[in-house]
Amino acid sequence: MMEKKTNDQIILEQIIKERWEESQDGSSISEYFEIYAATELLKNQDLSYDDIEYGIVGNGGDGGIDSIYTFINGELLKEDTPINATQKKNTIELVIIQSKTSPTFKEDAVVKFRESAEDLFNLANATDDFAARYNKDIREKVELFRKGYGMLAKTFPKLVIRYFYVTQGVSTHPNVEGKVDKLRDVISSMFSNSEFSFEFVGASRLLELTRDIPTTSRALEVAESPIGTAGGSYICLVDLKSYFKFISDAGALARSLFESNVRDYQGSVIVNTGIRQTLQNAHSEDFWYLNNGVTIITPKAVLAGKQLTIEDPQIVNGLQTSHEIYQHFSESSEDLADKRTVLVRIICEKDEPARDRIIRATNSQTAIPPASLRSSDEIHRNIEDFLKSNGFYYDRKKNYYKNKGMSISQIISIPYMAQAMMAIILQKPDQARARPSTLLNSDIEYKRIFSLDMPIDVYLKVIQVMRTVERNMKDLEIDRKTSANIKYYVAMVYAIAITGTKSDIAAKLNGMAQLVINTDELTEVTLKVKAMFEEAGGTDQVAKASAFAETLLAAPISEIQAVL
């Protein structure tokens, strides 16, 4: 006799069903549950939906692993993520999740965790030796972890390995819980100084996570009473150790604080070396005498005694200073007694356009190319407004619309837009596939993709093509790995076919009053590109190299259109 469902199970089931229906991405409810579970478990990691999908590997031959994520110092590791091997103190966090819609927890799931750990995380084993047992997705994600761990091994990083087993169950049988000890022993034998945790996440816990809205406010302890203005802005001195705590989350750098900052951390360039030397000399002049300080922008700041509570703080100037302070104190606990201070400006501004102007003004030094002012550029605000009026939400500020509960299929991130434009308009699908994290690093490419001279309608039509290509691949039941490898190529070829040009796709798309995509024709293009990709080798290397794109582009337009 089937047990009666609890209230938590009924409510959770309804929430998942509603969100799945809203997603409109062609996934099954079990596939959506994998994304849902990972999103809730990693809510405090501030990942976008693109980041969450990047870690999904469950598709048969997954060793009981549905998603896997490696974080280095709080940043999600992707194939093109640069790793700073010279940094002294590092934290590597490996998160492994199995998520099933079943109403119970089963012993077999934990056993599979143990078996996959023995096979894949034993550094003496080559992951390709297990190609018959584990799919390519899981092997590649394990290789990413191995690469990061290997590059940082000489720094003796703190290694945290976290397992989650998620179902819609109520309780865990002791026999199931008992299997965890063997998994812990296996991990400990391979990574002796690692921190291991395992959590059974049932309906009640998952519902609790769903209801938990991450706080957007942070507290900053000031050294002296700050100078305030009528508009709620402040200038203050902050102890270096207090500022270190402000920019840290459980020991990791709180990267969400820097979303609006236009500069990437520049490592050991001259200015940072100077900041580092100043920090290391505890007997030098007070730090704020020698440093320009930090600017934080916020919609609201409230002072109580010597504590400022800052709503949704964004560090818009002082990234280099912040990184060096974080690095200095994370490497030496003795320096927590440091009494020096840093100058902090807190600018209270609720108006979004005004916030963008402040971001640009505080980063207007000649050393920064104008194209580096990414999300605050006028073009991104234009894209956001235009897409919103056409059913899409452009995430100029990372996770803004995700946190508002908008559907996955309607949210478009800046990197996703860049990949779509790179593939369709610039006809470089190999670059779109190979550089998910670093595509916007080149100012030359950035200016070609995001320009006020580009007709605004092109951005919408490019997204419509890209989203339809992805949905159609799911309908055709093309596996996740193949889809990831060929979707940019399919989008490029289809755009050439419907516009009848290779040289001026943007103008042709803009000239279409309305983009109508014929699914049967798109399917023909998809299957043709897939067959050619497999004939070329069907590997990641093929997808990330230029040769395959050159082969497709070499075909006459009449031949490409003949496929339709």
VMD Tcl script that draws the C-alpha trace (Angstrom):
set ca {
  {0.00 0.00 0.00}
  {1.37 3.38 -1.02}
  {2.03 5.75 1.87}
  {-0.01 8.91 2.01}
  {1.93 11.99 0.93}
  {2.81 14.61 3.52}
  {1.83 18.26 3.12}
  {5.45 19.15 2.36}
  {5.58 16.57 -0.42}
  {2.32 17.80 -1.94}
  {3.41 21.46 -1.83}
  {6.87 20.70 -3.21}
  {5.43 18.58 -6.01}
  {3.11 21.43 -7.00}
  {5.92 24.01 -6.95}
  {8.15 21.82 -9.12}
  {5.33 21.11 -11.59}
  {4.49 24.81 -11.93}
  {8.11 25.86 -12.40}
  {8.69 23.06 -14.90}
  {5.70 24.17 -16.96}
  {6.91 27.78 -16.82}
  {10.41 26.82 -17.96}
  {9.17 25.91 -21.48}
  {12.58 24.48 -22.35}
  {11.43 21.09 -23.62}
  {12.86 19.15 -20.69}
  {11.08 16.32 -18.90}
  {10.04 16.95 -15.31}
  {12.83 14.64 -14.07}
  {15.40 16.61 -16.12}
  {14.04 19.87 -14.76}
  {14.26 18.48 -11.20}
  {18.02 18.14 -11.65}
  {18.29 21.87 -12.43}
  {15.83 22.77 -9.68}
  {17.69 20.78 -7.01}
  {21.12 22.14 -7.99}
  {19.75 25.70 -8.09}
  {18.40 25.47 -4.56}
  {21.40 23.67 -3.08}
  {23.84 26.17 -4.60}
  {21.69 29.24 -4.06}
  {24.37 31.03 -2.04}
  {26.98 30.43 -4.76}
  {25.21 33.05 -6.92}
  {25.23 30.88 -10.06}
  {23.29 31.80 -13.18}
  {21.04 29.26 -14.91}
  {23.76 28.85 -17.54}
  {26.21 27.95 -14.75}
  {23.77 25.44 -13.26}
  {23.18 23.75 -16.61}
  {26.94 23.60 -17.18}
  {27.29 21.14 -14.30}
  {24.42 18.82 -15.28}
  {25.80 15.43 -16.38}
  {22.99 12.96 -15.59}
  {22.02 11.10 -18.76}
  {22.83 7.43 -18.31}
  {26.33 6.25 -17.54}
  {26.67 8.96 -14.92}
  {27.76 6.82 -11.97}
  {24.83 8.06 -9.92}
  {25.91 11.67 -10.41}
  {23.39 14.07 -11.93}
  {25.42 17.24 -11.51}
  {28.95 18.10 -10.49}
  {30.58 21.48 -9.83}
  {34.13 22.51 -8.92}
  {34.71 25.86 -7.25}
  {38.14 27.41 -6.80}
  {38.10 30.16 -4.21}
  {34.37 30.47 -4.72}
  {34.47 30.73 -8.53}
  {32.88 28.04 -10.71}
  {35.57 26.26 -12.72}
  {34.87 25.96 -16.45}
  {37.08 24.71 -19.25}
  {38.41 28.19 -20.05}
  {38.56 29.55 -16.49}
  {42.09 30.81 -15.74}
  {43.67 29.32 -12.61}
  {46.15 31.40 -10.63}
  {48.73 28.81 -9.55}
  {50.84 31.45 -7.80}
  {48.21 32.26 -5.17}
  {49.30 30.85 -1.84}
  {46.08 30.03 -0.04}
  {43.32 28.31 -2.00}
  {40.06 26.51 -1.37}
  {38.76 23.90 -3.78}
  {35.17 22.81 -3.31}
  {33.76 19.81 -5.17}
  {29.96 19.49 -5.12}
  {28.35 16.25 -6.31}
  {24.56 15.87 -6.53}
  {22.15 13.07 -7.31}
  {18.57 14.29 -7.67}
  {15.63 11.98 -8.26}
  {11.91 12.69 -8.16}
  {11.30 9.40 -6.29}
  {9.59 9.51 -2.86}
  {12.31 7.46 -1.13}
  {16.08 7.27 -0.58}
  {17.73 4.07 -1.83}
  {20.95 2.28 -0.84}
  {21.97 1.83 -4.47}
  {22.40 5.59 -4.96}
  {25.03 5.84 -2.21}
  {26.75 2.68 -3.47}
  {27.04 4.27 -6.93}
  {28.60 7.36 -5.36}
  {31.24 5.16 -3.76}
  {31.94 3.19 -6.94}
  {32.25 6.30 -9.11}
  {34.56 7.89 -6.52}
  {36.84 4.83 -6.55}
  {36.97 4.86 -10.35}
  {37.11 8.55 -11.21}
  {38.67 10.36 -8.26}
  {41.60 8.00 -7.84}
  {44.29 10.09 -9.54}
  {46.15 6.91 -10.49}
  {43.29 6.01 -12.85}
  {42.80 7.53 -16.29}
  {39.17 8.62 -16.66}
  {39.11 7.49 -20.30}
  {39.74 3.93 -19.13}
  {36.16 4.05 -17.85}
  {34.59 5.32 -21.09}
  {32.41 2.22 -21.32}
  {30.98 2.84 -17.85}
  {30.74 6.64 -17.54}
  {29.50 9.16 -20.06}
  {31.74 11.86 -21.53}
  {30.04 14.66 -19.57}
  {30.89 13.20 -16.18}
  {34.43 12.28 -17.22}
  {35.08 15.82 -18.48}
  {33.77 17.44 -15.31}
  {35.97 15.11 -13.22}
  {38.93 16.05 -15.42}
  {38.20 19.72 -14.70}
  {38.40 19.00 -10.98}
  {41.60 17.01 -11.45}
  {43.15 19.82 -13.49}
  {42.34 22.44 -10.86}
  {43.49 20.23 -8.01}
  {46.70 19.31 -9.83}
  {47.60 22.91 -10.65}
  {47.08 24.04 -7.06}
  {48.44 20.95 -5.28}
  {51.77 22.65 -4.51}
  {49.87 25.33 -2.54}
  {48.29 22.62 -0.33}
  {44.74 23.87 -0.92}
  {41.89 23.29 1.46}
  {39.75 20.62 -0.23}
  {36.04 20.37 0.57}
  {34.01 17.52 -0.96}
  {30.24 17.74 -0.54}
  {27.74 15.08 -1.60}
  {23.98 15.64 -1.83}
  {21.35 12.97 -2.41}
  {18.06 14.69 -3.25}
  {14.62 13.08 -3.50}
  {11.07 13.98 -2.56}
  {11.30 11.53 0.32}
  {10.44 12.07 3.98}
  {12.90 10.00 5.99}
  {16.10 8.01 5.48}
  {16.34 4.34 6.45}
  {19.34 3.50 8.71}
  {20.55 0.98 6.11}
  {20.81 3.78 3.54}
  {22.57 6.13 5.96}
  {24.97 3.33 6.87}
  {26.33 3.26 3.31}
  {27.75 6.77 3.69}
  {30.57 5.62 5.99}
  {32.17 3.54 3.22}
  {32.01 6.51 0.84}
  {33.64 8.71 3.49}
  {36.41 6.13 3.94}
  {37.06 6.01 0.18}
  {37.31 9.80 -0.09}
  {39.54 10.01 2.98}
  {41.88 7.36 1.61}
  {42.35 9.33 -1.62}
  {42.31 12.88 -0.19}
  {43.57 12.54 3.36}
  {43.16 16.14 4.48}
  {39.85 16.82 2.76}
  {36.65 17.89 4.48}
  {33.82 15.48 3.62}
  {30.10 15.99 4.04}
  {27.01 14.09 2.89}
  {23.44 15.35 3.10}
  {20.18 13.55 2.42}
  {17.84 16.25 1.12}
  {14.17 15.30 1.30}
  {10.93 17.13 0.61}
  {10.93 19.18 3.84}
  {14.54 20.31 3.46}
  {14.11 21.11 -0.24}
  {10.98 23.12 0.52}
  {12.91 24.96 3.23}
  {15.65 25.80 0.73}
  {13.05 26.96 -1.79}
  {11.50 29.33 0.74}
  {14.87 30.67 1.82}
  {15.62 33.91 0.01}
  {19.33 34.81 0.22}
  {19.91 38.06 2.02}
  {21.03 40.92 -0.17}
  {22.34 43.04 2.70}
  {25.76 42.96 4.37}
  {27.09 44.57 7.54}
  {30.23 46.71 7.55}
  {31.91 47.68 10.82}
  {33.45 51.16 10.61}
  {36.47 52.33 12.63}
  {35.17 55.82 13.37}
  {31.83 57.56 13.00}
  {31.36 58.06 9.25}
  {30.61 61.32 7.51}
  {27.03 61.08 6.24}
  {24.95 63.05 3.73}
  {21.26 63.84 3.53}
  {20.92 61.30 0.71}
  {22.14 58.44 2.90}
  {25.67 58.22 1.51}
  {28.76 57.86 3.71}
  {32.52 58.31 3.76}
  {34.27 56.25 6.41}
  {37.42 54.49 7.55}
  {37.19 50.72 8.00}
  {39.69 48.47 9.77}
  {41.42 46.24 7.21}
  {40.34 43.14 9.09}
  {36.71 44.34 9.16}
  {36.81 45.01 5.44}
  {38.25 41.51 4.92}
  {35.24 40.06 6.76}
  {32.86 42.22 4.71}
  {34.14 40.84 1.40}
  {34.36 37.22 2.59}
  {31.78 34.43 2.73}
  {32.82 31.41 4.79}
  {36.45 32.10 3.94}
  {35.88 32.60 0.19}
  {35.85 35.93 -1.63}
  {32.24 37.12 -2.03}
  {32.38 37.51 -5.80}
  {28.80 38.76 -6.10}
  {30.00 42.05 -4.58}
  {32.02 42.75 -7.72}
  {29.41 42.09 -10.43}
  {29.23 45.76 -11.39}
  {32.98 46.30 -11.29}
  {34.34 46.60 -14.77}
  {37.89 45.43 -14.11}
  {39.18 41.92 -13.88}
  {41.72 41.31 -11.12}
  {45.10 41.93 -12.70}
  {47.23 39.55 -10.61}
  {50.79 40.68 -9.99}
  {50.85 43.86 -12.08}
  {52.80 46.81 -10.69}
  {49.92 48.50 -8.89}
  {48.92 45.28 -7.12}
  {52.48 44.50 -6.16}
  {52.62 47.93 -4.54}
  {49.38 47.32 -2.63}
  {50.69 43.92 -1.52}
  {53.99 45.34 -0.27}
  {52.15 48.06 1.65}
  {49.91 45.47 3.31}
  {52.88 43.28 4.23}
  {54.60 46.19 5.98}
  {52.44 46.42 9.10}
  {54.62 49.26 10.46}
  {54.18 51.54 7.46}
  {51.92 54.60 7.36}
  {48.23 53.90 7.74}
  {46.97 52.05 4.67}
  {44.44 54.72 3.72}
  {47.20 57.31 3.44}
  {48.72 55.33 0.57}
  {45.64 53.93 -1.18}
  {42.69 55.55 -2.97}
  {40.28 53.21 -1.24}
  {37.03 51.57 -2.27}
  {33.70 52.81 -3.64}
  {30.51 50.89 -2.88}
  {27.20 51.69 -4.53}
  {23.88 50.72 -2.90}
  {20.18 51.58 -3.05}
  {20.10 51.90 0.76}
  {22.51 52.09 3.72}
  {21.50 52.33 7.40}
  {23.89 53.32 10.21}
  {23.47 51.94 13.73}
  {26.34 52.84 16.05}
  {29.48 51.85 14.17}
  {27.77 49.33 11.89}
  {26.51 50.12 8.42}
  {23.93 47.74 6.99}
  {24.26 47.99 3.23}
  {21.54 46.70 0.90}
  {22.73 44.93 -2.28}
  {26.26 46.42 -2.10}
  {28.30 46.56 -5.29}
  {31.99 47.43 -5.22}
  {32.35 49.61 -8.31}
  {35.89 50.83 -7.70}
  {38.64 49.17 -5.68}
  {38.64 45.63 -7.06}
  {42.45 45.44 -6.99}
  {42.58 46.80 -3.44}
  {39.85 44.39 -2.31}
  {41.55 41.35 -3.83}
  {44.87 42.21 -2.24}
  {43.28 42.77 1.19}
  {41.43 39.48 0.87}
  {44.56 37.64 -0.21}
  {46.69 39.19 2.52}
  {44.41 38.26 5.40}
  {43.38 34.85 4.06}
  {47.05 33.85 3.93}
  {48.03 34.99 7.42}
  {45.75 34.83 10.45}
  {48.39 36.69 12.51}
  {47.57 39.89 10.63}
  {44.02 39.90 11.97}
  {45.39 42.18 14.71}
  {46.25 44.79 12.08}
  {44.80 48.18 13.13}
  {45.29 49.98 9.81}
  {42.28 51.23 7.89}
  {41.00 51.59 4.34}
  {38.93 54.51 3.02}
  {35.44 53.45 1.92}
  {32.85 55.55 0.11}
  {29.25 54.27 0.23}
  {27.12 55.98 -2.42}
  {23.38 55.56 -1.98}
  {21.56 55.72 -5.32}
  {18.28 53.96 -6.14}
  {18.01 55.06 -9.78}
  {19.51 52.42 -12.12}
  {20.65 54.82 -14.91}
  {22.31 57.00 -12.27}
  {24.04 53.93 -10.81}
  {25.41 53.12 -14.26}
  {26.73 56.67 -14.66}
  {28.47 56.40 -11.29}
  {30.04 53.07 -12.27}
  {31.41 54.60 -15.44}
  {32.58 57.79 -13.71}
  {34.42 55.91 -10.97}
  {36.18 53.82 -13.63}
  {37.02 56.53 -16.12}
  {40.80 56.33 -15.81}
  {42.58 56.31 -19.16}
  {44.12 52.91 -18.39}
  {40.71 51.26 -18.82}
  {39.49 50.82 -22.40}
  {35.89 52.09 -22.86}
  {34.83 48.63 -24.01}
  {35.71 47.28 -20.56}
  {32.71 49.07 -19.10}
  {30.54 46.08 -19.82}
  {27.14 45.86 -18.17}
  {26.85 49.62 -17.65}
  {27.13 50.31 -21.40}
  {24.09 51.95 -22.99}
  {23.77 49.06 -25.44}
  {23.04 46.62 -22.63}
  {20.30 48.80 -21.21}
  {18.82 49.08 -24.71}
  {18.92 45.30 -25.16}
  {17.32 44.79 -21.74}
  {14.44 47.15 -22.54}
  {13.86 45.75 -26.04}
  {13.99 42.09 -25.00}
  {11.66 42.72 -22.08}
  {9.01 44.04 -24.46}
  {9.37 40.82 -26.45}
  {9.11 38.24 -23.67}
  {12.77 37.87 -22.64}
  {14.65 39.16 -19.60}
  {18.21 40.30 -20.21}
  {20.32 39.84 -17.09}
  {22.50 42.95 -17.24}
  {23.07 42.42 -13.55}
  {23.74 38.76 -12.90}
  {20.76 36.83 -11.50}
  {18.56 39.94 -11.20}
  {15.68 38.27 -13.02}
  {16.44 34.80 -11.67}
  {16.02 36.17 -8.14}
  {12.73 37.70 -9.25}
  {11.49 34.22 -10.20}
  {11.40 34.63 -13.97}
  {11.30 31.48 -16.10}
  {14.60 29.85 -17.09}
  {13.75 29.96 -20.79}
  {13.08 33.71 -20.69}
  {16.33 34.78 -18.98}
  {19.23 35.75 -21.24}
  {22.63 36.40 -19.68}
  {25.24 38.68 -21.23}
  {27.64 35.74 -21.88}
  {24.82 33.76 -23.54}
  {24.00 36.71 -25.79}
  {27.69 37.04 -26.65}
  {27.93 33.36 -27.59}
  {24.81 33.57 -29.77}
  {26.06 36.72 -31.55}
  {29.53 35.26 -31.98}
  {28.10 32.13 -33.62}
  {25.41 33.68 -35.83}
  {26.57 37.20 -36.67}
  {30.37 36.82 -36.54}
  {30.15 33.21 -37.78}
  {32.59 31.88 -35.18}
  {30.68 29.00 -33.58}
  {33.95 27.39 -32.52}
  {34.77 30.45 -30.38}
  {31.27 30.47 -28.92}
  {31.70 26.81 -27.92}
  {35.27 27.02 -26.65}
  {35.15 30.19 -24.56}
  {32.03 30.29 -22.36}
  {33.77 32.31 -19.63}
  {36.29 34.46 -21.50}
  {34.46 35.43 -24.70}
  {34.05 39.04 -23.57}
  {37.68 39.51 -22.55}
  {38.67 40.83 -25.98}
  {37.69 44.47 -26.46}
  {37.85 44.08 -30.24}
  {35.34 41.23 -30.27}
  {33.22 42.93 -27.64}
  {32.84 46.05 -29.81}
  {31.80 43.95 -32.80}
  {29.15 42.12 -30.78}
  {27.79 44.91 -28.60}
  {27.54 48.10 -30.61}
  {24.98 50.90 -30.80}
  {25.37 50.60 -34.58}
  {23.93 47.06 -34.46}
  {20.16 47.13 -35.11}
  {18.51 46.32 -31.79}
  {16.12 43.86 -33.45}
  {19.08 41.64 -34.37}
  {19.71 40.78 -30.72}
  {16.12 39.55 -30.34}
  {16.18 37.47 -33.53}
  {19.52 35.90 -32.66}
  {18.10 34.80 -29.31}
  {14.93 33.47 -30.96}
  {17.06 31.35 -33.29}
  {19.29 30.10 -30.49}
  {16.45 29.18 -28.12}
  {14.51 27.41 -30.90}
  {17.61 25.44 -31.89}
  {18.03 24.28 -28.28}
  {14.37 23.29 -27.85}
  {14.35 21.44 -31.16}
  {17.41 19.42 -30.16}
  {15.62 18.31 -27.01}
  {12.59 17.31 -29.06}
  {14.90 15.29 -31.32}
  {16.37 13.68 -28.17}
  {19.92 14.61 -29.12}
  {22.12 13.94 -26.11}
  {23.31 16.84 -23.97}
  {26.98 16.62 -24.94}
  {26.31 16.57 -28.69}
  {23.83 19.42 -28.34}
  {26.40 21.54 -26.51}
  {28.94 20.87 -29.24}
  {26.82 21.56 -32.33}
  {24.11 24.05 -31.33}
  {26.17 27.10 -32.32}
  {26.99 25.51 -35.68}
  {23.33 24.67 -36.30}
  {22.30 28.23 -35.44}
  {24.92 29.67 -37.82}
  {23.99 27.40 -40.74}
  {20.25 27.94 -40.25}
  {20.73 31.73 -40.17}
  {22.70 31.56 -43.43}
  {19.99 29.40 -44.99}
  {17.05 31.66 -44.11}
  {18.85 34.94 -44.92}
  {20.60 33.70 -48.06}
  {23.86 35.43 -47.12}
  {27.11 34.86 -45.29}
  {28.38 38.42 -45.37}
  {25.50 40.49 -43.99}
  {23.32 38.32 -41.77}
  {22.62 41.16 -39.32}
  {21.12 43.40 -42.01}
  {19.03 40.57 -43.43}
  {17.69 39.57 -40.01}
  {16.89 43.19 -39.25}
  {15.04 43.44 -42.56}
  {12.65 40.65 -41.59}
  {9.44 42.10 -40.17}
  {9.03 38.95 -38.12}
  {11.22 35.89 -37.73}
  {9.32 32.70 -38.53}
  {11.23 29.49 -37.88}
  {10.06 26.38 -39.70}
  {10.71 23.48 -37.33}
  {10.86 20.89 -40.11}
  {13.50 22.92 -41.94}
  {15.43 23.49 -38.72}
  {15.35 19.75 -38.07}
  {16.84 19.09 -41.52}
  {19.68 21.53 -40.81}
  {20.25 20.06 -37.36}
  {20.48 16.46 -38.58}
  {22.76 17.46 -41.46}
  {25.15 19.39 -39.20}
  {25.08 16.55 -36.65}
  {26.00 13.99 -39.32}
  {28.85 16.16 -40.61}
  {30.09 16.76 -37.07}
  {30.18 13.03 -36.34}
  {31.93 12.40 -39.66}
  {34.56 14.98 -38.66}
  {35.23 13.08 -35.43}
  {32.38 14.21 -33.18}
  {34.65 15.30 -30.35}
  {34.97 18.41 -28.18}
  {38.20 19.17 -29.97}
  {36.35 19.29 -33.30}
  {33.69 21.60 -31.85}
  {36.25 23.98 -30.34}
  {38.55 24.20 -33.37}
  {37.98 26.39 -36.43}
  {38.29 23.66 -39.08}
  {34.70 22.40 -38.77}
  {33.29 25.93 -39.02}
  {35.45 26.57 -42.09}
  {34.11 23.39 -43.71}
  {30.51 24.48 -43.17}
  {31.18 28.02 -44.38}
  {32.95 26.75 -47.50}
  {29.70 25.26 -48.83}
  {27.86 27.44 -51.40}
  {24.74 29.17 -50.07}
  {22.63 27.28 -52.62}
  {23.90 24.00 -51.17}
  {23.14 25.14 -47.63}
  {19.62 26.22 -48.63}
  {19.08 22.94 -50.47}
  {18.99 21.23 -47.10}
  {15.76 23.11 -46.27}
}
mol new
graphics top color blue
foreach p $ca { graphics top sphere $p radius 0.5 }
foreach p [lrange $ca 0 end-1] q [lrange $ca 1 end] { graphics top cylinder $p $q radius 0.2 }
display resetview
